[in-house]
Amino acid sequence: METAAALTGSRRLQCVADRLDARYGPRRWQRGRPPLDELILTILSQHTSDANAERAFRALRERFSTWEEVRAAPVADVAGAIRGGGLAAQKAPRIQTALNAALASRGRLDLDHLADLPLEDARAWLTGLSGVGPKTAACVLLFALGRPALPVDTHVHRVARRLGLIGPTVAAEAAPARLEPALGGDRDRVYAFHVNMIAHGRAVCRARQPHCERCPLTECCDYYTTAVTPRRDIPAAAPSR
């Protein structure tokens, strides 16, 4: 029988996804915010915590009653509303650029058309906006529209590299092209893999001092095989006299 350590490519990723489901529970996608709201929230979440982003999003909605008001407001007023989320001077013009692009493309302030585009076309439309990278685009596509696009944040990227699901030099921006095909275009599978990889990165496969002793993925993990196991095989030094 082929061992988990011998699995490669998509079969290895499927093994990882199955073991994460067993540890954290299978998760099913549930519809979230409208896609335009999700885009603006994700822009606000860049380089800050989720709590700060949510706080800035609420402040923006309290200050302006509609997205049209946000779009038409002086950029300084938008920045003032979101200041609590950090980097307001950069994020305010990005938000207005996104709103202007939505209006120019559709004649109204929504992004519902992304549900009907081929996935790569929808991704390209979003990443064509100033300040919107692959992770932000994938968050909108997955969370708001249920498209099987994988957001790769710092936790997903770190864990995927340690496991050997992607190479050690593969950047986060390039990781979805390598990981998504193995998840089979299944919305729930992509969603569960994303959420479970984050949970695992926070609780077990931490950036410093990963808890390999309680990890269910050691048999699938390049880091464990090459960095942890050899240390365990070194005999303890004899006590000095």
DOZAGU-655864 format. One record per residue: residue in one letter; residue number from 1; x, y, z negated of N, C-alpha, C in turn. Coordinates in steps of 0.02 Angstrom, whole numbers, plus 50000, padded with zeros to 5 digits. Layout:
! DOZAGU-655864
> rest/nr/n.c1/n.c2/n.c3/ca.c1/ca.c2/ca.c3/c.c1/c.c2/c.c3
> a/NUM/X/Y/Z/X/Y/Z/X/Y/Z
...
This chain:
! DOZAGU-655864
> rest/nr/n.c1/n.c2/n.c3/ca.c1/ca.c2/ca.c3/c.c1/c.c2/c.c3
> m/1/50042/49940/50000/50000/50000/50000/50044/50062/50000
> e/2/50025/50112/50041/50064/50172/50045/50054/50213/49982
> t/3/50110/50236/49953/50105/50276/49892/50088/50348/49909
> a/4/50064/50384/49858/50047/50455/49868/50108/50494/49890
> a/5/50167/50476/49863/50228/50513/49879/50247/50505/49952
> a/6/50226/50450/49983/50244/50437/50053/50196/50470/50102
> l/7/50141/50497/50078/50093/50529/50122/50122/50594/50151
> t/8/50105/50609/50212/50129/50670/50243/50070/50706/50276
> g/9/50081/50770/50291/50033/50808/50330/49964/50811/50298
> s/10/49914/50801/50341/49845/50808/50318/49826/50756/50266
> r/11/49855/50696/50271/49838/50644/50222/49863/50663/50153
> r/12/49920/50696/50150/49945/50717/50085/49902/50773/50056
> l/13/49882/50820/50098/49840/50874/50073/49773/50847/50049
> q/14/49745/50798/50085/49682/50767/50064/49690/50733/49996
> c/15/49747/50701/49986/49761/50670/49921/49763/50722/49865
> v/16/49796/50778/49879/49799/50833/49830/49729/50860/49816
> a/17/49690/50873/49869/49623/50900/49860/49579/50852/49819
> d/18/49585/50787/49832/49545/50738/49795/49564/50738/49721
> r/19/49629/50742/49707/49651/50740/49637/49632/50805/49600
> l/20/49634/50861/49636/49611/50923/49605/49536/50920/49591
> d/21/49497/50891/49636/49426/50882/49624/49414/50840/49562
> a/22/49454/50787/49555/49446/50743/49497/49464/50779/49432
> r/23/49513/50823/49434/49534/50858/49373/49487/50916/49356
> y/24/49470/50956/49406/49432/51018/49392/49359/51014/49413
> g/25/49341/50960/49446/49272/50951/49468/49262/50977/49539
> p/26/49226/50940/49581/49211/50965/49648/49167/51027/49643
> r/27/49180/51075/49686/49144/51139/49684/49112/51150/49752
> r/28/49053/51177/49751/49017/51192/49813/49010/51268/49821
> w/29/49018/51290/49883/49012/51361/49898/48942/51386/49882
> q/30/48939/51445/49853/48876/51480/49842/48881/51550/49870
> r/31/48828/51572/49901/48829/51638/49933/48843/51693/49882
> g/32/48888/51737/49900/48907/51792/49856/48880/51859/49881
> r/33/48922/51909/49877/48903/51976/49899/48895/51979/49975
> p/34/48861/52030/50001/48862/52041/50073/48934/52052/50096
> p/35/48949/52035/50159/49018/52038/50181/49050/52107/50176
> l/36/49013/52160/50188/49043/52227/50182/49061/52242/50110
> d/37/49018/52223/50063/49033/52231/49992/49095/52190/49973
> e/38/49098/52129/49998/49155/52086/49983/49220/52115/50009
> l/39/49217/52144/50069/49277/52175/50097/49301/52232/50054
> i/40/49255/52275/50033/49275/52332/49992/49301/52310/49924
> l/41/49268/52260/49894/49292/52234/49830/49362/52204/49838
> t/42/49373/52168/49893/49438/52136/49902/49492/52188/49915
> i/43/49477/52241/49950/49525/52296/49957/49542/52324/49888
> l/44/49491/52333/49847/49503/52359/49779/49545/52311/49737
> s/45/49542/52246/49752/49577/52196/49712/49651/52191/49729
> q/46/49673/52224/49782/49742/52219/49803/49789/52249/49750
> h/47/49837/52209/49728/49888/52231/49680/49859/52254/49613
> t/48/49804/52221/49592/49777/52234/49526/49739/52172/49504
> s/49/49713/52174/49443/49677/52117/49417/49605/52116/49442
> d/50/49573/52058/49438/49503/52053/49457/49459/52099/49415
> a/51/49476/52104/49350/49436/52147/49306/49441/52220/49327
> n/52/49501/52243/49345/49509/52312/49367/49471/52324/49432
> a/53/49474/52275/49478/49440/52283/49542/49364/52287/49532
> e/54/49338/52244/49489/49266/52246/49476/49246/52312/49444
> r/55/49287/52336/49400/49273/52401/49367/49273/52457/49418
> a/56/49321/52457/49464/49324/52509/49515/49265/52504/49563
> f/57/49245/52442/49579/49188/52432/49624/49125/52460/49593
> r/58/49114/52446/49529/49055/52472/49494/49056/52547/49492
> a/59/49115/52576/49479/49120/52649/49476/49105/52680/49543
> l/60/49127/52647/49597/49113/52673/49664/49038/52673/49679
> r/61/49005/52617/49660/48933/52613/49672/48893/52660/49628
> e/62/48918/52675/49569/48884/52723/49526/48893/52795/49551
> r/63/48951/52808/49579/48965/52876/49604/48928/52890/49670
> f/64/48923/52840/49713/48891/52848/49778/48834/52797/49785
> s/65/48777/52819/49806/48719/52774/49807/48717/52730/49869
> t/66/48752/52749/49923/48753/52709/49984/48824/52706/50012
> w/67/48837/52657/50055/48902/52654/50088/48910/52712/50137
> e/68/48855/52738/50164/48860/52796/50207/48886/52857/50169
> e/69/48866/52864/50107/48892/52919/50067/48967/52910/50055
> v/70/48988/52849/50043/49060/52836/50035/49097/52853/50099
> r/71/49070/52832/50155/49103/52843/50220/49111/52918/50234
> a/72/49060/52957/50218/49060/53027/50236/49091/53073/50183
> a/73/49107/53046/50125/49133/53088/50071/49206/53108/50084
> p/74/49228/53163/50054/49299/53179/50056/49339/53120/50025
> v/75/49395/53104/50056/49433/53046/50033/49455/53055/49960
> a/76/49467/53117/49939/49487/53129/49870/49431/53110/49821
> d/77/49368/53118/49841/49313/53099/49798/49308/53023/49791
> v/78/49321/52988/49846/49321/52915/49843/49378/52891/49800
> a/79/49436/52921/49808/49494/52902/49768/49480/52915/49694
> g/80/49448/52970/49679/49432/52984/49610/49386/52933/49578
> a/81/49339/52908/49618/49291/52859/49592/49325/52792/49576
> i/82/49376/52775/49615/49407/52708/49607/49474/52711/49571
> r/83/49489/52766/49541/49556/52775/49512/49572/52722/49461
> g/84/49522/52697/49425/49535/52647/49374/49560/52581/49401
> g/85/49553/52570/49467/49577/52507/49496/49648/52509/49521
> g/86/49680/52567/49517/49749/52573/49539/49756/52584/49613
> l/87/49811/52619/49632/49827/52633/49702/49768/52665/49739
> a/88/49734/52710/49705/49674/52740/49734/49689/52779/49797
> a/89/49747/52812/49800/49764/52853/49858/49772/52811/49921
> q/90/49793/52747/49913/49798/52703/49971/49732/52668/49987
> k/91/49696/52649/49935/49636/52608/49946/49577/52650/49971
> a/92/49571/52712/49950/49515/52753/49972/49513/52761/50048
> p/93/49568/52779/50081/49564/52784/50154/49554/52717/50188
> r/94/49578/52663/50158/49565/52597/50187/49491/52580/50185
> i/95/49459/52597/50130/49387/52585/50124/49349/52625/50177
> q/96/49367/52688/50185/49332/52729/50234/49346/52705/50306
> t/97/49407/52682/50318/49423/52654/50384/49380/52593/50399
> a/98/49371/52550/50349/49329/52490/50358/49257/52510/50372
> l/99/49232/52559/50336/49163/52581/50346/49154/52613/50415
> n/100/49203/52652/50436/49199/52682/50503/49202/52629/50557
> a/101/49243/52578/50547/49248/52525/50597/49184/52486/50602
> a/102/49152/52472/50545/49089/52435/50545/49036/52475/50582
> l/103/49033/52540/50569/48984/52582/50602/48996/52587/50677
> a/104/49060/52594/50696/49076/52600/50767/49062/52535/50804
> s/105/49074/52478/50771/49066/52414/50804/48993/52393/50810
> r/106/48953/52409/50760/48886/52383/50756/48831/52436/50757
> g/107/48850/52498/50746/48800/52551/50742/48765/52552/50675
> r/108/48789/52512/50629/48761/52512/50561/48815/52486/50513
> l/109/48803/52498/50449/48854/52482/50400/48842/52412/50372
> d/110/48861/52362/50410/48863/52293/50386/48913/52254/50429
> l/111/48930/52195/50405/48977/52152/50442/48945/52085/50457
> d/112/48879/52084/50463/48844/52021/50473/48863/51988/50540
> h/113/48887/52027/50587/48905/51998/50652/48962/51949/50647
> l/114/49002/51954/50593/49058/51908/50586/49036/51836/50576
> a/115/48974/51827/50555/48948/51758/50546/48940/51723/50612
> d/116/48931/51760/50667/48917/51730/50732/48977/51725/50777
> l/117/49032/51758/50758/49092/51756/50799/49130/51691/50787
> p/118/49167/51666/50836/49215/51612/50822/49260/51632/50764
> l/119/49279/51584/50723/49316/51599/50662/49377/51642/50675
> e/120/49417/51625/50725/49478/51663/50738/49463/51733/50762
> d/121/49408/51742/50799/49389/51810/50820/49367/51851/50761
> a/122/49330/51821/50715/49309/51857/50654/49369/51875/50612
> r/123/49416/51829/50607/49477/51843/50568/49517/51901/50601
> a/124/49522/51899/50667/49559/51951/50703/49526/52019/50695
> w/125/49459/52020/50696/49424/52084/50688/49441/52114/50620
> l/126/49440/52074/50569/49454/52099/50502/49527/52120/50494
> t/127/49573/52079/50517/49644/52096/50508/49665/52154/50553
> g/128/49623/52173/50600/49636/52232/50640/49624/52297/50603
> l/129/49592/52293/50544/49580/52352/50504/49643/52370/50463
> s/130/49655/52433/50454/49712/52455/50415/49708/52429/50343
> g/131/49762/52398/50321/49766/52374/50252/49730/52308/50240
> v/132/49705/52275/50291/49671/52211/50283/49716/52156/50312
> g/133/49743/52115/50267/49785/52061/50287/49748/51995/50289
> p/134/49783/51940/50301/49751/51874/50307/49713/51853/50244
> k/135/49740/51869/50185/49705/51848/50123/49639/51885/50115
> t/136/49641/51951/50125/49580/51991/50119/49528/51967/50169
> a/137/49549/51956/50231/49503/51932/50283/49472/51865/50263
> a/138/49513/51820/50238/49489/51754/50219/49440/51757/50161
> c/139/49452/51803/50114/49404/51811/50058/49336/51831/50084
> v/140/49334/51878/50131/49270/51900/50159/49236/51842/50195
> l/141/49274/51807/50236/49245/51754/50277/49221/51696/50235
> l/142/49259/51677/50184/49240/51620/50143/49186/51638/50093
> f/143/49199/51687/50051/49153/51701/49995/49087/51730/50018
> a/144/49088/51775/50067/49027/51809/50087/48990/51773/50142
> l/145/49026/51738/50186/48995/51709/50245/48999/51633/50249
> g/146/49034/51602/50203/49039/51529/50204/49077/51503/50263
> r/147/49123/51542/50291/49165/51518/50345/49225/51482/50315
> p/148/49250/51429/50346/49304/51389/50315/49373/51420/50324
> a/149/49381/51481/50298/49445/51516/50300/49475/51513/50229
> l/150/49538/51497/50225/49570/51485/50159/49608/51547/50137
> p/151/49587/51580/50083/49628/51634/50055/49688/51604/50019
> v/152/49747/51630/50035/49808/51606/50003/49837/51662/49960
> d/153/49824/51658/49895/49851/51707/49849/49916/51680/49821
> t/154/49943/51714/49770/50008/51694/49743/50006/51624/49712
> h/155/49950/51605/49681/49946/51538/49651/49942/51484/49704
> v/156/49898/51493/49753/49891/51443/49806/49958/51435/49843
> h/157/49991/51490/49857/50054/51489/49893/50108/51452/49853
> r/158/50115/51469/49789/50166/51437/49748/50154/51362/49741
> v/159/50093/51343/49726/50078/51272/49716/50086/51233/49781
> a/160/50064/51262/49836/50071/51227/49900/50144/51216/49918
> r/161/50187/51265/49904/50258/51257/49919/50290/51205/49872
> r/162/50273/51207/49808/50301/51157/49762/50281/51087/49781
> l/163/50219/51079/49801/50195/51013/49820/50227/50988/49884
> g/164/50248/51034/49927/50274/51016/49992/50220/51016/50046
> l/165/50163/51047/50031/50111/51052/50082/50130/51101/50137
> i/166/50172/51150/50119/50202/51195/50168/50276/51198/50153
> g/167/50315/51219/50201/50387/51223/50192/50407/51278/50144
> p/168/50467/51275/50116/50489/51324/50066/50497/51394/50093
> t/169/50502/51402/50159/50509/51469/50188/50445/51495/50220
> v/170/50390/51457/50216/50327/51478/50247/50296/51534/50204
> a/171/50284/51591/50235/50254/51647/50200/50180/51635/50187
> a/172/50153/51671/50139/50082/51664/50122/50038/51679/50182
> e/173/50059/51728/50223/50019/51747/50281/50014/51691/50333
> a/174/50066/51649/50335/50067/51594/50384/50039/51529/50357
> a/175/50027/51526/50292/50005/51463/50261/49937/51439/50284
> p/176/49886/51483/50292/49820/51457/50313/49822/51417/50377
> a/177/49863/51437/50425/49866/51400/50489/49891/51329/50479
> r/178/49928/51317/50426/49954/51250/50412/49908/51210/50367
> l/179/49870/51244/50324/49829/51210/50274/49757/51199/50297
> e/180/49728/51247/50332/49657/51243/50350/49640/51182/50393
> p/181/49681/51164/50444/49661/51107/50486/49653/51043/50446
> a/182/49694/51033/50394/49689/50972/50355/49626/50970/50312
> l/183/49594/51026/50302/49532/51028/50263/49470/51019/50307
> g/184/49482/51009/50372/49429/50985/50417/49374/51034/50433
> g/185/49385/51099/50422/49333/51147/50438/49271/51140/50394
> d/186/49279/51110/50335/49224/51099/50289/49222/51156/50239
> r/187/49169/51195/50240/49163/51253/50197/49172/51236/50123
> d/188/49138/51185/50100/49143/51166/50029/49212/51141/50011
> r/189/49243/51104/50057/49310/51078/50045/49361/51134/50040
> v/190/49355/51183/50085/49401/51240/50083/49391/51280/50019
> y/191/49327/51292/50002/49312/51331/49942/49339/51295/49879
> a/192/49326/51230/49873/49350/51193/49815/49425/51192/49811
> f/193/49459/51183/49868/49532/51181/49868/49559/51249/49845
> h/194/49531/51303/49870/49555/51369/49851/49546/51381/49775
> v/195/49486/51369/49750/49472/51383/49680/49512/51336/49634
> n/196/49517/51273/49653/49553/51225/49612/49628/51237/49612
> m/197/49656/51258/49668/49727/51274/49671/49743/51333/49626
> i/198/49698/51382/49624/49708/51439/49579/49705/51416/49506
> a/199/49654/51376/49490/49648/51351/49421/49710/51311/49401
> h/200/49735/51270/49447/49793/51229/49433/49856/51273/49425
> g/201/49862/51324/49467/49919/51368/49462/49921/51408/49398
> r/202/49862/51424/49372/49859/51462/49310/49870/51418/49248
> a/203/49842/51358/49250/49841/51316/49189/49901/51269/49186
> v/204/49924/51243/49243/49974/51190/49243/50036/51209/49283
> c/205/50028/51223/49346/50085/51236/49390/50103/51310/49388
> r/206/50122/51332/49329/50135/51404/49319/50201/51424/49351
> a/207/50207/51489/49363/50268/51514/49396/50329/51497/49354
> r/208/50324/51506/49289/50379/51488/49244/50357/51430/49201
> q/209/50401/51384/49191/50389/51325/49149/50324/51289/49167
> p/210/50321/51261/49228/50261/51221/49246/50255/51161/49201
> h/211/50193/51143/49184/50180/51087/49139/50174/51022/49178
> c/212/50231/50999/49205/50230/50939/49246/50208/50877/49207
> e/213/50218/50879/49142/50201/50821/49101/50126/50808/49098
> r/214/50085/50858/49115/50013/50847/49115/49981/50863/49182
> c/215/50021/50854/49235/49997/50869/49303/49974/50805/49337
> p/216/49914/50806/49368/49890/50746/49403/49918/50739/49474
> l/217/49962/50785/49493/49986/50786/49562/50060/50765/49568
> t/218/50090/50740/49515/50162/50726/49517/50180/50676/49572
> e/219/50137/50628/49585/50153/50578/49637/50151/50608/49707
> c/220/50120/50667/49713/50115/50700/49779/50162/50759/49784
> c/221/50205/50770/49735/50239/50834/49728/50314/50830/49743
> d/222/50336/50869/49792/50407/50873/49808/50447/50901/49750
> y/223/50421/50952/49716/50457/50984/49661/50470/50933/49606
> y/224/50419/50894/49589/50427/50844/49536/50479/50792/49556
> t/225/50476/50771/49618/50522/50718/49642/50594/50742/49645
> t/226/50604/50804/49667/50672/50828/49679/50703/50866/49621
> a/227/50660/50897/49579/50687/50940/49526/50676/50912/49456
> v/228/50620/50878/49445/50604/50855/49377/50628/50784/49365
> t/229/50612/50739/49410/50631/50669/49401/50706/50659/49393
> p/230/50749/50691/49434/50821/50682/49424/50845/50703/49355
> r/231/50815/50756/49327/50836/50777/49260/50818/50725/49209
> r/232/50762/50692/49218/50740/50640/49171/50785/50579/49173
> d/233/50817/50568/49232/50859/50509/49240/50929/50519/49213
> i/234/50948/50581/49195/51014/50594/49168/51016/50572/49095
> p/235/51062/50528/49077/51064/50506/49007/51080/50565/48961
> a/236/51052/50563/48902/51067/50614/48853/51139/50610/48832
> a/237/51171/50668/48821/51240/50668/48801/51248/50640/48731
> a/238/51302/50605/48721/51315/50576/48655/51331/50633/48606
> p/239/51308/50626/48545/51322/50679/48496/51397/50686/48484
> s/240/51420/50748/48476/51491/50759/48464/51508/50740/48392
> r/241/51570/50718/48384/51592/50697/48316/51630/50755/48283
